[in-house]
Amino acid sequence: MAYIGNIPAESYASFETETFSVSATANYTLSHAVTNENEIRLVINGVVQQPGSGKAYTASGTTLTLTSATVSGDVMYCVYLGRALQTVNPPNASVGTAQLVDDAVTADKLASGAVANTPSFRAYMSAAQTISDNTNTVVQYNTENFDTDSAYDTSTYRFTVPSGKAGKYFFSAHAYIFQSGATLYACDFQIRKNGTNQSADSLALDSSDNFGYIVKTNTILDLSVGDYIDCNVIGNTNDGGTLSVFNTSPYQFSVFQGFKLI
């Protein structure tokens, strides 16, 4: 269909209504002036009233006159047929993904948490940790660089998924493993979910001198609220000796970090 002038915009419209404080009277004042009674629909106690002289009501300007007076307890309202409210925004909860153009929503329109991959954290070791021979030991990442949701605990050395933050997460960890004068040693370094291994880096090396090695591992996990993630190391020195895990200041060689992907 052709239009003369500007093409009307597609829009959502509703009509303005007014509810009256009812008393024993036939005379009321409208909030908006009208030309005559045909510009409003009057409803009393759920019944639509007939407009016009000699019928249920007349209206002119802001004066509304009923043929019969209302009584206390009546419910009365009118709809202004010529007054549309808000003609640009769709009703609440009326827009779904099918109505959105692909890639139309940009990052600046999303909540900060939705684009910042939070929760996120990074922790490191501030002191050396001794690892007994052939013993599963949680690595003590005891100092935080940051922790957006206070979800990492520096006393238990674990990240726990907070309320409302279930989803897929990425984790990575490094550990600087060292033993002085080992003839042979091997170790497994693991990222664990609820105490169960999820990823690992292993090494088995001969060495007659002091030796240090950085083991690294990473993984993506699907987590529920309350799941916890930590790191574990087990070493076999083949001579009953001990291993050390440590950082060398100012470098942070032993680090545990992670963030929510989706």
Contacts in CASP RR format, 6 or more apart in sequence:
PFRMAT RR
TARGET T0000
AUTHOR 0000-0000-0000
METHOD contacts of the structure
MODEL  1
MAYIGNIPAESYASFETETFSVSATANYTLSHAVTNENEIRLVINGVVQQ
PGSGKAYTASGTTLTLTSATVSGDVMYCVYLGRALQTVNPPNASVGTAQL
VDDAVTADKLASGAVANTPSFRAYMSAAQTISDNTNTVVQYNTENFDTDS
AYDTSTYRFTVPSGKAGKYFFSAHAYIFQSGATLYACDFQIRKNGTNQSA
DSLALDSSDNFGYIVKTNTILDLSVGDYIDCNVIGNTNDGGTLSVFNTSP
YQFSVFQGFKLI
9 87 0 8 1.000
9 88 0 8 1.000
11 87 0 8 1.000
11 88 0 8 1.000
12 86 0 8 1.000
12 87 0 8 1.000
12 88 0 8 1.000
12 89 0 8 1.000
12 90 0 8 1.000
12 91 0 8 1.000
13 84 0 8 1.000
13 85 0 8 1.000
13 86 0 8 1.000
13 87 0 8 1.000
14 84 0 8 1.000
14 85 0 8 1.000
14 86 0 8 1.000
15 79 0 8 1.000
15 80 0 8 1.000
15 81 0 8 1.000
15 82 0 8 1.000
15 83 0 8 1.000
15 84 0 8 1.000
15 85 0 8 1.000
16 32 0 8 1.000
16 79 0 8 1.000
16 80 0 8 1.000
16 83 0 8 1.000
16 84 0 8 1.000
16 85 0 8 1.000
17 77 0 8 1.000
17 78 0 8 1.000
17 79 0 8 1.000
17 80 0 8 1.000
18 30 0 8 1.000
18 31 0 8 1.000
18 32 0 8 1.000
18 77 0 8 1.000
18 78 0 8 1.000
18 80 0 8 1.000
19 75 0 8 1.000
19 76 0 8 1.000
19 77 0 8 1.000
20 28 0 8 1.000
20 76 0 8 1.000
20 77 0 8 1.000
20 78 0 8 1.000
22 70 0 8 1.000
22 71 0 8 1.000
22 72 0 8 1.000
22 73 0 8 1.000
22 74 0 8 1.000
22 75 0 8 1.000
22 76 0 8 1.000
23 70 0 8 1.000
23 72 0 8 1.000
24 69 0 8 1.000
24 70 0 8 1.000
24 71 0 8 1.000
24 72 0 8 1.000
25 69 0 8 1.000
25 70 0 8 1.000
26 65 0 8 1.000
26 66 0 8 1.000
26 67 0 8 1.000
26 68 0 8 1.000
26 69 0 8 1.000
26 70 0 8 1.000
27 63 0 8 1.000
27 64 0 8 1.000
27 65 0 8 1.000
27 66 0 8 1.000
28 64 0 8 1.000
28 65 0 8 1.000
28 66 0 8 1.000
28 76 0 8 1.000
29 62 0 8 1.000
29 63 0 8 1.000
29 64 0 8 1.000
30 40 0 8 1.000
30 59 0 8 1.000
30 61 0 8 1.000
30 62 0 8 1.000
30 63 0 8 1.000
30 64 0 8 1.000
30 78 0 8 1.000
31 62 0 8 1.000
32 62 0 8 1.000
32 80 0 8 1.000
32 83 0 8 1.000
33 61 0 8 1.000
33 62 0 8 1.000
34 40 0 8 1.000
34 59 0 8 1.000
34 60 0 8 1.000
34 61 0 8 1.000
34 62 0 8 1.000
34 80 0 8 1.000
35 60 0 8 1.000
35 61 0 8 1.000
36 51 0 8 1.000
36 58 0 8 1.000
36 59 0 8 1.000
36 60 0 8 1.000
37 51 0 8 1.000
37 52 0 8 1.000
37 57 0 8 1.000
37 58 0 8 1.000
37 59 0 8 1.000
37 60 0 8 1.000
37 64 0 8 1.000
38 51 0 8 1.000
38 52 0 8 1.000
38 81 0 8 1.000
39 59 0 8 1.000
39 80 0 8 1.000
39 81 0 8 1.000
39 82 0 8 1.000
40 51 0 8 1.000
40 59 0 8 1.000
40 64 0 8 1.000
40 78 0 8 1.000
40 79 0 8 1.000
40 80 0 8 1.000
40 81 0 8 1.000
41 48 0 8 1.000
41 51 0 8 1.000
41 78 0 8 1.000
41 79 0 8 1.000
41 81 0 8 1.000
42 48 0 8 1.000
42 49 0 8 1.000
42 51 0 8 1.000
42 56 0 8 1.000
42 57 0 8 1.000
42 64 0 8 1.000
42 76 0 8 1.000
42 77 0 8 1.000
42 78 0 8 1.000
43 49 0 8 1.000
43 76 0 8 1.000
43 77 0 8 1.000
43 78 0 8 1.000
43 79 0 8 1.000
44 70 0 8 1.000
44 74 0 8 1.000
44 75 0 8 1.000
44 76 0 8 1.000
45 74 0 8 1.000
45 75 0 8 1.000
45 76 0 8 1.000
46 75 0 8 1.000
49 55 0 8 1.000
49 56 0 8 1.000
49 57 0 8 1.000
50 56 0 8 1.000
51 57 0 8 1.000
51 58 0 8 1.000
51 59 0 8 1.000
52 58 0 8 1.000
54 67 0 8 1.000
55 67 0 8 1.000
56 66 0 8 1.000
56 67 0 8 1.000
56 68 0 8 1.000
57 64 0 8 1.000
57 65 0 8 1.000
57 66 0 8 1.000
57 67 0 8 1.000
58 64 0 8 1.000
58 65 0 8 1.000
59 65 0 8 1.000
64 78 0 8 1.000
70 76 0 8 1.000
107 115 0 8 1.000
116 148 0 8 1.000
117 259 0 8 1.000
117 260 0 8 1.000
117 261 0 8 1.000
118 148 0 8 1.000
118 149 0 8 1.000
118 259 0 8 1.000
118 260 0 8 1.000
119 147 0 8 1.000
119 148 0 8 1.000
119 149 0 8 1.000
119 151 0 8 1.000
119 159 0 8 1.000
119 161 0 8 1.000
119 162 0 8 1.000
119 165 0 8 1.000
119 259 0 8 1.000
119 260 0 8 1.000
120 146 0 8 1.000
120 147 0 8 1.000
120 148 0 8 1.000
120 257 0 8 1.000
120 258 0 8 1.000
120 259 0 8 1.000
120 260 0 8 1.000
121 144 0 8 1.000
121 146 0 8 1.000
121 147 0 8 1.000
121 148 0 8 1.000
121 149 0 8 1.000
121 151 0 8 1.000
121 152 0 8 1.000
121 159 0 8 1.000
121 257 0 8 1.000
121 258 0 8 1.000
121 259 0 8 1.000
122 144 0 8 1.000
122 145 0 8 1.000
122 146 0 8 1.000
122 147 0 8 1.000
122 255 0 8 1.000
122 256 0 8 1.000
122 257 0 8 1.000
122 258 0 8 1.000
123 141 0 8 1.000
123 142 0 8 1.000
123 143 0 8 1.000
123 144 0 8 1.000
123 145 0 8 1.000
123 147 0 8 1.000
123 152 0 8 1.000
123 154 0 8 1.000
123 157 0 8 1.000
123 255 0 8 1.000
123 256 0 8 1.000
123 257 0 8 1.000
124 141 0 8 1.000
124 143 0 8 1.000
124 145 0 8 1.000
124 247 0 8 1.000
124 252 0 8 1.000
124 254 0 8 1.000
124 255 0 8 1.000
124 256 0 8 1.000
125 139 0 8 1.000
125 140 0 8 1.000
125 141 0 8 1.000
125 142 0 8 1.000
125 143 0 8 1.000
125 245 0 8 1.000
125 246 0 8 1.000
125 247 0 8 1.000
125 254 0 8 1.000
126 142 0 8 1.000
126 143 0 8 1.000
126 247 0 8 1.000
127 142 0 8 1.000
127 246 0 8 1.000
127 247 0 8 1.000
128 244 0 8 1.000
128 245 0 8 1.000
128 246 0 8 1.000
128 247 0 8 1.000
129 137 0 8 1.000
129 139 0 8 1.000
129 140 0 8 1.000
129 244 0 8 1.000
129 245 0 8 1.000
129 246 0 8 1.000
130 242 0 8 1.000
130 243 0 8 1.000
130 244 0 8 1.000
131 137 0 8 1.000
131 177 0 8 1.000
131 233 0 8 1.000
131 234 0 8 1.000
131 235 0 8 1.000
131 242 0 8 1.000
131 243 0 8 1.000
131 244 0 8 1.000
131 245 0 8 1.000
132 242 0 8 1.000
133 235 0 8 1.000
133 236 0 8 1.000
133 237 0 8 1.000
133 240 0 8 1.000
133 241 0 8 1.000
133 242 0 8 1.000
133 243 0 8 1.000
134 234 0 8 1.000
134 235 0 8 1.000
134 236 0 8 1.000
134 237 0 8 1.000
134 240 0 8 1.000
135 234 0 8 1.000
135 235 0 8 1.000
136 232 0 8 1.000
136 233 0 8 1.000
136 234 0 8 1.000
137 232 0 8 1.000
137 233 0 8 1.000
137 234 0 8 1.000
138 157 0 8 1.000
138 158 0 8 1.000
138 230 0 8 1.000
138 231 0 8 1.000
138 232 0 8 1.000
139 157 0 8 1.000
139 173 0 8 1.000
139 175 0 8 1.000
139 189 0 8 1.000
139 230 0 8 1.000
139 231 0 8 1.000
139 232 0 8 1.000
139 233 0 8 1.000
139 245 0 8 1.000
139 254 0 8 1.000
139 256 0 8 1.000
140 157 0 8 1.000
140 245 0 8 1.000
141 154 0 8 1.000
141 157 0 8 1.000
141 231 0 8 1.000
141 254 0 8 1.000
141 255 0 8 1.000
141 256 0 8 1.000
142 154 0 8 1.000
142 155 0 8 1.000
142 157 0 8 1.000
143 154 0 8 1.000
144 152 0 8 1.000
144 154 0 8 1.000
149 162 0 8 1.000
149 165 0 8 1.000
150 162 0 8 1.000
151 159 0 8 1.000
151 160 0 8 1.000
151 161 0 8 1.000
151 162 0 8 1.000
151 165 0 8 1.000
152 158 0 8 1.000
152 159 0 8 1.000
152 160 0 8 1.000
153 159 0 8 1.000
153 160 0 8 1.000
156 230 0 8 1.000
157 230 0 8 1.000
157 231 0 8 1.000
157 256 0 8 1.000
158 228 0 8 1.000
158 229 0 8 1.000
158 230 0 8 1.000
159 171 0 8 1.000
159 228 0 8 1.000
159 229 0 8 1.000
159 230 0 8 1.000
159 256 0 8 1.000
159 258 0 8 1.000
160 226 0 8 1.000
160 227 0 8 1.000
160 228 0 8 1.000
160 229 0 8 1.000
161 167 0 8 1.000
161 169 0 8 1.000
161 223 0 8 1.000
161 224 0 8 1.000
161 225 0 8 1.000
161 226 0 8 1.000
161 227 0 8 1.000
161 228 0 8 1.000
162 225 0 8 1.000
162 226 0 8 1.000
163 225 0 8 1.000
164 225 0 8 1.000
165 225 0 8 1.000
165 260 0 8 1.000
166 223 0 8 1.000
166 224 0 8 1.000
166 225 0 8 1.000
167 222 0 8 1.000
167 223 0 8 1.000
167 224 0 8 1.000
167 260 0 8 1.000
167 261 0 8 1.000
167 262 0 8 1.000
168 220 0 8 1.000
168 221 0 8 1.000
168 222 0 8 1.000
168 223 0 8 1.000
168 260 0 8 1.000
168 261 0 8 1.000
168 262 0 8 1.000
169 220 0 8 1.000
169 221 0 8 1.000
169 223 0 8 1.000
169 229 0 8 1.000
169 258 0 8 1.000
169 259 0 8 1.000
169 260 0 8 1.000
169 261 0 8 1.000
170 218 0 8 1.000
170 219 0 8 1.000
170 220 0 8 1.000
170 258 0 8 1.000
170 259 0 8 1.000
170 261 0 8 1.000
171 191 0 8 1.000
171 218 0 8 1.000
171 219 0 8 1.000
171 220 0 8 1.000
171 221 0 8 1.000
171 229 0 8 1.000
171 256 0 8 1.000
171 257 0 8 1.000
171 258 0 8 1.000
172 216 0 8 1.000
172 217 0 8 1.000
172 218 0 8 1.000
172 255 0 8 1.000
172 256 0 8 1.000
172 257 0 8 1.000
172 258 0 8 1.000
173 189 0 8 1.000
173 191 0 8 1.000
173 216 0 8 1.000
173 217 0 8 1.000
173 218 0 8 1.000
173 231 0 8 1.000
173 255 0 8 1.000
173 256 0 8 1.000
173 257 0 8 1.000
174 214 0 8 1.000
174 215 0 8 1.000
174 216 0 8 1.000
174 253 0 8 1.000
174 254 0 8 1.000
174 255 0 8 1.000
174 256 0 8 1.000
175 189 0 8 1.000
175 214 0 8 1.000
175 215 0 8 1.000
175 231 0 8 1.000
175 233 0 8 1.000
175 245 0 8 1.000
175 253 0 8 1.000
175 254 0 8 1.000
176 212 0 8 1.000
176 213 0 8 1.000
176 214 0 8 1.000
176 245 0 8 1.000
176 246 0 8 1.000
176 247 0 8 1.000
176 248 0 8 1.000
176 253 0 8 1.000
176 254 0 8 1.000
177 187 0 8 1.000
177 189 0 8 1.000
177 203 0 8 1.000
177 212 0 8 1.000
177 213 0 8 1.000
177 214 0 8 1.000
177 215 0 8 1.000
177 233 0 8 1.000
177 243 0 8 1.000
177 244 0 8 1.000
177 245 0 8 1.000
178 210 0 8 1.000
178 211 0 8 1.000
178 212 0 8 1.000
178 213 0 8 1.000
178 243 0 8 1.000
178 244 0 8 1.000
178 245 0 8 1.000
178 246 0 8 1.000
179 185 0 8 1.000
179 210 0 8 1.000
179 211 0 8 1.000
179 212 0 8 1.000
179 237 0 8 1.000
179 241 0 8 1.000
179 242 0 8 1.000
179 243 0 8 1.000
179 244 0 8 1.000
180 210 0 8 1.000
181 207 0 8 1.000
181 208 0 8 1.000
181 209 0 8 1.000
181 210 0 8 1.000
181 211 0 8 1.000
182 207 0 8 1.000
182 211 0 8 1.000
182 237 0 8 1.000
182 238 0 8 1.000
182 239 0 8 1.000
182 241 0 8 1.000
183 206 0 8 1.000
183 207 0 8 1.000
183 208 0 8 1.000
183 238 0 8 1.000
183 239 0 8 1.000
184 204 0 8 1.000
184 205 0 8 1.000
184 206 0 8 1.000
184 207 0 8 1.000
184 237 0 8 1.000
184 238 0 8 1.000
184 239 0 8 1.000
185 204 0 8 1.000
185 205 0 8 1.000
185 207 0 8 1.000
185 235 0 8 1.000
185 236 0 8 1.000
185 237 0 8 1.000
185 238 0 8 1.000
185 243 0 8 1.000
186 202 0 8 1.000
186 203 0 8 1.000
186 204 0 8 1.000
186 205 0 8 1.000
186 235 0 8 1.000
186 236 0 8 1.000
186 238 0 8 1.000
187 202 0 8 1.000
187 203 0 8 1.000
187 215 0 8 1.000
187 233 0 8 1.000
187 234 0 8 1.000
187 235 0 8 1.000
187 236 0 8 1.000
187 243 0 8 1.000
188 200 0 8 1.000
188 201 0 8 1.000
188 202 0 8 1.000
188 233 0 8 1.000
188 234 0 8 1.000
188 235 0 8 1.000
189 200 0 8 1.000
189 201 0 8 1.000
189 202 0 8 1.000
189 215 0 8 1.000
189 216 0 8 1.000
189 217 0 8 1.000
189 231 0 8 1.000
189 232 0 8 1.000
189 233 0 8 1.000
190 197 0 8 1.000
190 198 0 8 1.000
190 199 0 8 1.000
190 200 0 8 1.000
190 217 0 8 1.000
190 231 0 8 1.000
190 232 0 8 1.000
190 233 0 8 1.000
191 197 0 8 1.000
191 198 0 8 1.000
191 199 0 8 1.000
191 200 0 8 1.000
191 217 0 8 1.000
191 218 0 8 1.000
191 219 0 8 1.000
191 229 0 8 1.000
191 230 0 8 1.000
191 231 0 8 1.000
192 198 0 8 1.000
192 229 0 8 1.000
192 230 0 8 1.000
192 231 0 8 1.000
192 232 0 8 1.000
193 221 0 8 1.000
193 223 0 8 1.000
193 227 0 8 1.000
193 228 0 8 1.000
193 229 0 8 1.000
194 227 0 8 1.000
194 228 0 8 1.000
195 228 0 8 1.000
195 230 0 8 1.000
195 232 0 8 1.000
197 232 0 8 1.000
198 219 0 8 1.000
198 221 0 8 1.000
199 217 0 8 1.000
199 218 0 8 1.000
199 219 0 8 1.000
200 217 0 8 1.000
201 215 0 8 1.000
201 216 0 8 1.000
201 217 0 8 1.000
202 215 0 8 1.000
203 213 0 8 1.000
203 215 0 8 1.000
205 211 0 8 1.000
205 213 0 8 1.000
214 253 0 8 1.000
215 233 0 8 1.000
220 261 0 8 1.000
221 227 0 8 1.000
221 229 0 8 1.000
223 229 0 8 1.000
230 256 0 8 1.000
231 256 0 8 1.000
233 243 0 8 1.000
233 245 0 8 1.000
235 243 0 8 1.000
237 243 0 8 1.000
245 254 0 8 1.000
246 253 0 8 1.000
246 254 0 8 1.000
247 253 0 8 1.000
247 254 0 8 1.000
END
